[in-house]
């Protein structure tokens, strides 16, 4: 599905970084950052240009190839890895930061991945996320139709118990990020630190 979505000249979600990430980038410690489900590279390229050492993982080779092209055009150095995140090993205390921007995963797989996120972060490492909430299905402005892949403040707290949320809010905001995320969206935003 994702290869098909990314298989065009246009960038499905644009080439500019996610608004929430851009606004709160200073919350991420300088060092190694992992981007989960990076897609076409917009957020990874942005972070690399801010001086981070960025690894971007995605299951879509088409998306990653577009990410490589974007990185080259913008003079950014990013490590792009083609892998299924259900099988990719995040390691132990390896990352200074991990980001997840509108990365929909079925809840069962997400819970497994979040266990790895908690192990993979260094102490004082930061997890930054923006995701659609179940209420998003009413808006139909992105994120699909499966509430199982969506998140809430409660689900994030429950699924990431070893992280301390410095910011965790549910809100509606105008999301304008490419043709597939345009319009009013019901989102949850979080920034959490591993203590």
Secondary structure, DSSP 8 states (H G I E B T S, - for coil): -HHHHH-SSS-TT-SS--HHHHHHGGGS-SSEEEEET-TTSHHHHHHHHTT-EEEEEES-HHHHHHHHHHHHHHT--EEEEE--TTT----SS-EEEEEEES----HHHHHHHHHHHHHHEEEEEEEEEEEE-TTHHHH-SSS-S-GGG---HHHHHHH-TTEEEEEEEEEEEEEESSTTSEEEEEEEEEEEEE-
